[in-house]
Amino acid sequence: MKTSLSSRRYLLSLFVVGLLAARGGTEVKVVPYYSLQFTQGAAIPSQGDWMYSLNLVNDMGVIVQPAENQRVVGFYELKYTGPGLRREEGEKFTDRAMDHIIILRHHYEAAPGIQIKSQIDSINAFAFKRYPLLKAFRRLKEGDLPSGTTQLSKEAVTAYTGQLYRTDGQISFKRAQLFGEVLNSLTPAQKTKLAALKALEGIGRWDSTLVNPLEGLSLSKDMSVAVMTYASEIYAWYAGSVTSDVYFCPERHGTYFGSFYLKDWPAMGNPNYTIDETLTANAGQSFLAILTASQASQVKGIVNLQRSALTEIVAKREAISTQLRKFLTSSSADQANVLALSQRYGELDGELSYYYATTFSQVYNTLSGDQKSKLLALANQLGYVGPTGGFLYSEPILMPAIKNTDFMFK
């Protein structure tokens, strides 16, 4: 489904304006602070007379909260130490001391924008960690196997993707934590606006006249993309449920084989381009029609190979969602549990990818010259343009250096 640019702008407006209102529009709160401590002490030496002392500490100050994420504490402290209350002690202990202390302390909670920026490196690292998988799968297809190996190692692939998705779990945990903080700070008026949007039952019915609030903020491209991503996700999370969190499209897993590039590249930088919603189904049927019955049977058989992993993925998504949604009720989610579930989720995604890579390679190696020509013509018909380098998500970049992938074979 294609979301209109104007609807995305409205979503961004709601997110950014609501975020600023929640964090910067808080009424200033002032609370007086007073503390009095009185201590009578005695020193009992092994020889000689007892000595008594008096400690008096008096604090007076104020706590000011100018915004939801800031607190200022300032106070004056008078501390007196000297002879105690007994008269006779004056002959034995006459030293006196009086200290004056002024303390000013400022507490600041990092703004959501800063927290978003802090995740960009992790988000980009996740993308670059995908490249060894891309390289290994290509090597399998081209028969470029390391000396002494005969096949792709399922164990190595799933172990690698497990660690990859552990990074995804860390990103998701921090993101949900931030979403919970923002959503729990919304005013009743903001919640009413969100409820009104949800009642419209679809982004297509939202106001399309608002201006993108990010314009003029001079955000970097990475930051702009991150904010847009957060904007759409925070609303979907607020308006959704565990059921909607768990929903997923199987074609979005094992995405190491160019399908999204083929479908989405023509739309990049072209807001008026509409992706054909039937492209996947129609192109898939055209692809199978070029194959022999045996080859087509191999491709169709991938579903049965992946079925158990796909089923477990659904269960893992539900468990992760249940944990992360605890942030919506001001509870604390179990980070260790989320990371363990995410790692297993990644292993399952690696299993899906392993079956794709091995089956696709087997079929490729049985294609005739005529079949390869027809498949190339089909790709050209779909608008395929050969990339000149790599990609950081949808951003073209120079091809990065890729670590040695020999460990993915056995």
C-alpha positions as CSV (number, residue, x, y, z in Angstrom):
1,M,0.0,0.0,0.0
2,K,1.4,3.4,-1.0
3,T,1.2,6.2,1.6
4,S,0.7,9.7,0.1
5,L,3.4,12.2,0.9
6,S,0.9,14.7,2.3
7,S,-0.3,12.1,4.8
8,R,3.3,11.4,5.9
9,R,3.8,15.1,6.4
10,Y,0.7,15.3,8.7
11,L,2.0,12.3,10.7
12,L,5.4,14.1,11.0
13,S,3.6,17.3,12.1
14,L,1.7,15.5,14.8
15,F,4.8,13.7,16.0
16,V,7.2,16.7,16.1
17,V,4.7,19.2,17.4
18,G,3.4,16.8,20.0
19,L,6.9,15.9,21.0
20,L,7.8,19.5,21.5
21,A,4.6,20.2,23.4
22,A,5.1,17.2,25.7
23,R,8.7,18.1,26.4
24,G,8.9,21.9,26.2
25,G,5.4,23.1,27.1
26,T,5.2,21.9,30.7
27,E,4.0,24.4,33.3
28,V,6.9,25.6,35.5
29,K,6.7,23.9,38.9
30,V,8.3,25.4,42.1
31,V,8.6,23.6,45.3
32,P,10.3,25.0,48.5
33,Y,12.9,22.9,50.2
34,Y,13.8,23.0,53.9
35,S,15.9,20.7,56.1
36,L,17.0,21.0,59.7
37,Q,19.4,18.5,61.4
38,F,20.4,18.7,65.0
39,T,23.0,16.4,66.6
40,Q,24.3,16.2,70.1
41,G,27.6,14.3,70.2
42,A,29.9,13.0,72.9
43,A,33.6,12.0,72.9
44,I,34.6,9.4,75.4
45,P,38.3,9.1,75.7
46,S,40.1,6.2,77.4
47,Q,41.5,8.8,79.9
48,G,40.3,12.2,80.9
49,D,36.9,13.9,80.9
50,W,34.1,13.4,78.4
51,M,33.6,16.1,75.7
52,Y,30.4,17.2,74.2
53,S,29.7,18.8,70.8
54,L,26.8,20.2,68.9
55,N,26.2,19.9,65.1
56,L,23.6,22.0,63.6
57,V,22.9,21.8,59.8
58,N,20.2,24.0,58.3
59,D,19.3,23.9,54.6
60,M,16.9,26.2,52.8
61,G,16.2,26.2,49.1
62,V,13.9,25.6,46.2
63,I,13.3,23.0,43.5
64,V,12.3,24.4,40.1
65,Q,11.0,22.3,37.2
66,P,10.9,24.6,34.1
67,A,10.2,21.7,31.7
68,E,9.4,18.0,31.9
69,N,13.0,17.0,31.2
70,Q,14.7,19.6,33.5
71,R,15.0,20.2,37.2
72,V,17.0,22.9,39.1
73,V,17.7,22.5,42.8
74,G,19.3,25.4,44.7
75,F,19.8,25.8,48.4
76,Y,21.8,27.6,51.1
77,E,23.3,25.4,53.9
78,L,24.5,26.7,57.3
79,K,26.6,24.2,59.2
80,Y,27.6,24.9,62.8
81,T,29.9,22.7,65.0
82,G,30.8,23.7,68.5
83,P,30.3,23.1,72.3
84,G,27.3,21.1,73.2
85,L,24.5,22.0,75.6
86,R,26.2,21.1,78.9
87,R,27.7,24.1,80.7
88,E,30.8,22.3,82.1
89,E,32.0,21.3,78.6
90,G,32.9,24.9,77.9
91,E,36.0,24.5,79.9
92,K,37.0,21.4,77.9
93,F,35.8,22.1,74.4
94,T,35.7,25.6,73.1
95,D,36.4,25.3,69.4
96,R,33.7,26.5,67.1
97,A,33.2,26.3,63.3
98,M,30.6,27.7,61.0
99,D,30.4,26.8,57.3
100,H,28.2,28.5,54.7
101,I,27.5,26.5,51.5
102,I,25.6,27.5,48.4
103,I,24.6,24.6,46.1
104,L,23.0,24.8,42.6
105,R,22.3,21.5,40.8
106,H,20.8,21.1,37.3
107,H,19.4,17.8,36.1
108,Y,18.7,17.4,32.4
109,E,17.1,14.4,30.6
110,A,18.3,14.0,27.0
111,A,15.8,15.1,24.5
112,P,14.2,12.6,22.2
113,G,16.0,14.2,19.2
114,I,19.3,13.4,20.9
115,Q,18.2,9.8,21.7
116,I,17.2,9.4,18.1
117,K,20.6,10.6,16.9
118,S,22.3,8.2,19.2
119,Q,20.6,5.3,17.4
120,I,21.6,6.3,13.9
121,D,25.1,4.6,14.2
122,S,23.4,1.4,15.4
123,I,20.9,1.5,12.6
124,N,23.6,2.0,10.0
125,A,25.8,-0.7,11.6
126,F,22.9,-3.1,11.2
127,A,22.8,-2.3,7.4
128,F,26.6,-2.8,6.9
129,K,26.5,-6.1,8.8
130,R,24.2,-7.4,6.1
131,Y,26.8,-7.2,3.4
132,P,28.8,-10.4,4.3
133,L,25.5,-12.4,3.9
134,L,24.9,-10.7,0.5
135,K,28.5,-11.6,-0.5
136,A,28.3,-15.2,0.7
137,F,25.0,-15.9,-1.1
138,R,26.5,-14.5,-4.3
139,R,29.6,-16.7,-3.9
140,L,27.4,-19.7,-3.6
141,K,25.4,-18.8,-6.7
142,E,28.6,-18.2,-8.7
143,G,30.4,-21.3,-7.4
144,D,33.1,-19.3,-5.7
145,L,33.4,-21.5,-2.7
146,P,36.5,-21.5,-0.4
147,S,39.0,-24.3,-1.0
148,G,38.0,-27.5,0.9
149,T,34.3,-26.6,1.2
150,T,31.3,-27.8,-0.8
151,Q,28.3,-25.9,0.5
152,L,26.9,-23.1,2.5
153,S,26.9,-23.7,6.3
154,K,23.4,-23.3,7.7
155,E,24.9,-23.2,11.2
156,A,27.3,-20.3,10.4
157,V,24.6,-18.4,8.6
158,T,22.0,-18.6,11.4
159,A,24.7,-17.8,14.1
160,Y,25.6,-14.7,12.1
161,T,22.0,-13.5,11.6
162,G,21.3,-14.2,15.3
163,Q,24.0,-11.7,16.3
164,L,22.7,-9.3,13.6
165,Y,19.2,-9.3,15.0
166,R,20.5,-9.0,18.5
167,T,21.6,-5.5,17.3
168,D,18.0,-5.0,16.0
169,G,16.7,-6.0,19.5
170,Q,18.9,-3.4,21.1
171,I,17.6,-0.7,18.7
172,S,14.0,-1.8,19.3
173,F,14.3,-1.8,23.1
174,K,15.7,1.7,23.2
175,R,13.1,2.9,20.6
176,A,10.2,1.5,22.6
177,Q,11.6,3.0,25.8
178,L,11.7,6.4,24.2
179,F,8.2,5.9,22.7
180,G,6.9,5.0,26.1
181,E,8.4,8.1,27.7
182,V,6.9,10.4,25.0
183,L,3.5,8.8,24.9
184,N,3.2,8.7,28.7
185,S,3.9,12.5,28.8
186,L,1.1,13.4,26.4
187,T,-1.5,15.8,27.6
188,P,-5.3,14.9,27.5
189,A,-5.6,17.3,24.6
190,Q,-2.9,15.5,22.6
191,K,-4.5,12.1,23.4
192,T,-7.8,13.4,22.1
193,K,-6.2,14.4,18.8
194,L,-4.6,11.0,18.4
195,A,-7.9,9.3,19.1
196,A,-9.5,11.5,16.4
197,L,-6.9,10.5,13.9
198,K,-7.4,6.8,14.7
199,A,-11.2,7.2,14.3
200,L,-10.7,8.3,10.7
201,E,-9.7,4.7,10.0
202,G,-6.9,5.3,7.5
203,I,-4.1,7.8,6.7
204,G,-5.8,8.5,3.4
205,R,-8.5,10.4,5.3
206,W,-6.1,12.6,7.2
207,D,-5.6,16.4,6.6
208,S,-3.4,16.8,3.5
209,T,-2.8,20.5,3.8
210,L,-0.2,20.7,6.6
211,V,3.4,21.6,5.9
212,N,6.3,19.3,6.8
213,P,7.6,20.6,10.1
214,L,11.1,19.2,9.4
215,E,11.6,21.7,6.6
216,G,14.0,24.5,7.6
217,L,15.5,22.5,10.5
218,S,18.7,21.6,8.5
219,L,18.6,18.0,9.7
220,S,21.1,15.6,8.2
221,K,19.7,13.0,5.8
222,D,20.2,10.3,8.4
223,M,18.5,12.3,11.1
224,S,15.6,13.2,8.8
225,V,15.0,9.6,7.8
226,A,15.2,8.4,11.4
227,V,12.7,11.0,12.5
228,M,10.3,10.0,9.7
229,T,10.7,6.4,10.7
230,Y,10.0,7.2,14.3
231,A,7.1,9.3,13.4
232,S,5.3,6.6,11.6
233,E,6.2,3.9,14.1
234,I,5.2,5.8,17.2
235,Y,1.7,6.5,15.9
236,A,1.3,2.9,14.7
237,W,2.4,1.6,18.1
238,Y,0.1,4.0,20.0
239,A,-2.9,3.2,17.8
240,G,-2.2,-0.5,17.5
241,S,-1.9,-3.6,19.6
242,V,0.2,-6.8,20.1
243,T,-1.9,-8.3,17.3
244,S,-0.9,-5.5,14.8
245,D,2.7,-5.6,16.0
246,V,2.9,-9.3,15.3
247,Y,1.5,-9.0,11.8
248,F,4.3,-9.3,9.2
249,C,4.8,-10.0,5.6
250,P,6.9,-13.1,4.8
251,E,8.6,-11.4,1.8
252,R,10.2,-8.9,4.2
253,H,12.3,-11.6,5.6
254,G,15.4,-13.0,4.0
255,T,15.8,-9.8,2.0
256,Y,19.2,-10.5,0.6
257,F,18.3,-11.2,-3.0
258,G,17.4,-7.8,-4.6
259,S,13.6,-8.0,-4.7
260,F,13.1,-4.7,-2.8
261,Y,15.6,-3.0,-5.0
262,L,13.7,-4.2,-8.1
263,K,10.4,-3.0,-6.8
264,D,11.3,0.2,-4.9
265,W,14.2,1.8,-6.7
266,P,12.0,3.5,-9.4
267,A,10.0,5.2,-6.6
268,M,13.0,6.7,-4.8
269,G,13.1,10.4,-5.2
270,N,9.9,10.3,-7.2
271,P,6.9,11.2,-4.8
272,N,4.4,10.8,-7.7
273,Y,5.5,7.2,-8.5
274,T,3.1,4.5,-7.4
275,I,4.4,1.0,-6.9
276,D,2.3,-1.6,-8.6
277,E,0.6,-3.6,-5.8
278,T,0.4,-6.6,-8.1
279,L,4.1,-6.5,-9.1
280,T,5.2,-9.3,-6.7
281,A,2.5,-11.7,-7.8
282,N,2.6,-11.0,-11.5
283,A,6.4,-11.0,-11.8
284,G,6.5,-14.2,-9.7
285,Q,4.1,-15.9,-12.1
286,S,6.1,-14.7,-15.1
287,F,9.3,-16.0,-13.5
288,L,7.8,-19.5,-12.8
289,A,6.5,-19.7,-16.3
290,I,10.0,-19.5,-17.7
291,L,11.2,-22.4,-15.5
292,T,10.8,-26.1,-16.2
293,A,8.3,-28.1,-14.1
294,S,11.2,-29.5,-12.0
295,Q,12.8,-26.1,-11.5
296,A,9.4,-24.5,-10.6
297,S,8.8,-27.3,-8.1
298,Q,12.1,-26.6,-6.3
299,V,11.1,-22.9,-5.9
300,K,7.6,-23.7,-4.7
301,G,9.1,-26.2,-2.3
302,I,10.9,-23.4,-0.3
303,V,7.6,-22.7,1.5
304,N,7.5,-26.1,3.1
305,L,11.2,-25.9,4.1
306,Q,10.5,-22.6,5.8
307,R,7.2,-23.3,7.3
308,S,8.3,-24.2,10.9
309,A,10.7,-21.2,11.0
310,L,7.9,-18.8,9.9
311,T,5.6,-20.2,12.5
312,E,8.2,-19.7,15.3
313,I,8.9,-16.2,14.0
314,V,5.3,-15.3,14.7
315,A,5.6,-16.6,18.3
316,K,8.9,-14.7,18.8
317,R,7.4,-11.4,17.5
318,E,4.5,-11.8,19.9
319,A,6.8,-12.3,22.9
320,I,8.9,-9.3,21.9
321,S,5.9,-7.1,21.4
322,T,4.4,-8.1,24.8
323,Q,7.7,-7.2,26.5
324,L,8.1,-3.8,24.7
325,R,4.5,-2.7,25.3
326,K,5.2,-2.7,29.0
327,F,6.8,0.7,28.4
328,L,3.3,2.1,27.5
329,T,2.2,1.4,31.1
330,S,5.3,3.0,32.6
331,S,6.6,-0.5,33.4
332,S,10.1,-1.6,32.6
333,A,10.6,-4.3,29.9
334,D,13.0,-7.1,30.4
335,Q,16.0,-6.1,28.2
336,A,17.8,-9.5,28.5
337,N,14.6,-11.3,27.5
338,V,14.1,-9.0,24.5
339,L,17.7,-9.5,23.3
340,A,17.5,-13.3,23.6
341,L,14.2,-13.3,21.7
342,S,15.6,-11.0,19.0
343,Q,18.7,-13.2,18.7
344,R,16.5,-16.3,18.1
345,Y,14.4,-14.3,15.7
346,G,17.5,-13.6,13.8
347,E,18.5,-17.2,13.7
348,L,15.1,-18.0,12.2
349,D,15.5,-15.3,9.6
350,G,18.9,-16.8,8.8
351,E,17.3,-20.2,8.3
352,L,14.8,-18.6,5.8
353,S,17.7,-17.0,4.0
354,Y,19.7,-20.2,3.9
355,Y,16.9,-22.0,2.1
356,Y,16.4,-19.2,-0.3
357,A,20.1,-19.1,-1.1
358,T,20.6,-22.8,-1.6
359,T,17.5,-23.4,-3.6
360,F,18.0,-20.3,-5.8
361,S,21.6,-21.4,-6.5
362,Q,20.5,-24.9,-7.4
363,V,17.9,-23.6,-9.8
364,Y,20.3,-21.0,-11.3
365,N,22.9,-23.7,-12.1
366,T,20.3,-25.7,-14.1
367,L,19.1,-22.7,-16.2
368,S,19.6,-22.9,-19.9
369,G,21.0,-20.1,-22.0
370,D,17.6,-19.4,-23.4
371,Q,16.0,-19.3,-19.9
372,K,18.7,-16.8,-18.7
373,S,17.9,-14.5,-21.7
374,K,14.2,-14.6,-21.0
375,L,14.8,-13.9,-17.3
376,L,17.0,-10.9,-18.2
377,A,14.3,-9.6,-20.5
378,L,11.8,-10.0,-17.8
379,A,13.9,-7.9,-15.4
380,N,14.4,-5.2,-18.0
381,Q,10.7,-5.2,-18.6
382,L,10.1,-4.5,-14.9
383,G,12.5,-1.5,-15.1
384,Y,15.6,-3.0,-13.6
385,V,18.6,-0.7,-13.5
386,G,21.9,-2.2,-12.6
387,P,23.4,-0.5,-9.4
388,T,26.8,1.1,-9.7
389,G,27.7,0.6,-6.0
390,G,26.2,-0.4,-2.7
391,F,23.3,1.0,-0.7
392,L,22.9,2.2,2.9
393,Y,19.2,1.3,3.0
394,S,17.9,3.4,0.0
395,E,20.9,5.7,-0.2
396,P,23.4,4.9,-2.9
397,I,27.0,4.6,-1.6
398,L,30.3,3.3,-2.7
399,M,30.6,-0.4,-2.3
400,P,31.9,-0.9,1.3
401,A,34.8,-3.2,2.2
402,I,33.3,-6.6,3.1
403,K,34.9,-9.0,5.6
404,N,36.0,-12.4,4.5
405,T,33.0,-14.7,4.2
406,D,34.9,-18.1,4.1
407,F,33.5,-18.9,7.6
408,M,30.0,-19.2,6.1
409,F,30.9,-22.3,4.1
410,K,31.7,-25.9,5.1
